[in-house]
């Protein structure tokens, strides 16, 4: 193998690190933090660390040549590009979200034509709608 | 590189890795885009849907089962690298042992996943089946009543072909009942169906009947002894805001991941069908299958916190 000439990393230590990270994720959840964004940041940071361990050591990327950057760069760019492209409309929008499920607007929606006229059919309309 | 000296050892063109490994990495590149499309869309959809269901009592998400599955995949990933290490050291029996253990852990992962899916299916946490408003919740409960009364009609009047004929023939069946018990049962069913019809009319006329009022009415019906035999499977549904979007994304992501687990099992099954001595021919194959398996683990590493832990 191409990587046969170098020393294997200590896989067992990597495995232990991954187990500790998993336990930390579950532990963070069991803490019942009030600020859910802090919890999200903690568990996603742990997940990223785990992903890094797996990619670097189990998948040997640490020991591969520079081809890894050329091969993975386009996929990483596209992977980041997709959520960024969706973000302005679906995630963050300047207009008011008006959905039948939303209690703020839904009380009106439930009693008027919103549900009955098919805007919010029996399967539940999940797309935010613009007031415009 | 392309101007190699004639006396020099044969120089291999391209990258200093086997073609099979390069192909696997190219494939994994497409796989990264495949899953990041799902995961990225999920994050964005979730951010744009205030009130996304996060309560485990509602979503039936079990963090301990998810954590166990994470552990199972991590152990299996470790076993794959040990198997690969063993095969490069020509210790084929050890390689075979660890590949078998990896295969068994993949099975365990799917069993746990199946158990989780079973919980969601039994609670009807399925795309397109979750009421998201009070009106939809009441409609869904009325649907359960329809199924319950249809079943009861079928049991009590098996000779009639369909529900329409059974309902039309109910007064005659009551008059012709062979025993007082049968007559009482048919009368109870008739009375229950009349109550359901009245309730249905009220719900559909949108008279301002709230879900609480509706639940009270259903509870009162369930409390009647004469209806007990017909209402076993009926319970009042409650709305789950964005429940369908949650269920769609959950099943899409975990479903595609489970398909990848199945493919991984198939990849490991092939060398496992061979005698241990033949594993020498599978050194590259085991490394490449291992890369694939680590990727499957990698996807789960992100799915676990996103689906099981993060709630905002």
Interface residues (C-beta under 8 A of the other chain):
Chain A: X1 X2 X4 X8 X11 X12 X14 X15 X18 X19 X22 X25 X26 X28 X29 X36 X37 X39 X40 X43 X44 X46 X47 X50 X51 X54 X55 X58 X59 X64 X65 X67 X68 X71 X72 X74 X75 X76 X78 X79 X80 X82 X83 X86 X87 X90 X91 X92 X93 X97 X100 X101 X102 X106 X109 X110 X111 X115 X116 X120 X122 X123 X124 X126 X128
Chain B: X15 X16 X17 X18 X21 X22 X25 X26 X29 X30 X32 X33 X36 X37 X40 X41 X43 X44 X45 X47 X48 X49 X50 X51 X54 X63 X64 X67 X70 X71 X74 X75 X77 X78 X80 X81 X82 X85 X88 X128 X130 X131 X132 X133 X134 X135 X136 X139 X206 X208 X239 X241 X242 X243 X244 X245 X283 X284 X287 X290 X291 X294 X295 X297 X298 X301 X302 X304 X305 X306 X308 X309 X310 X311 X312
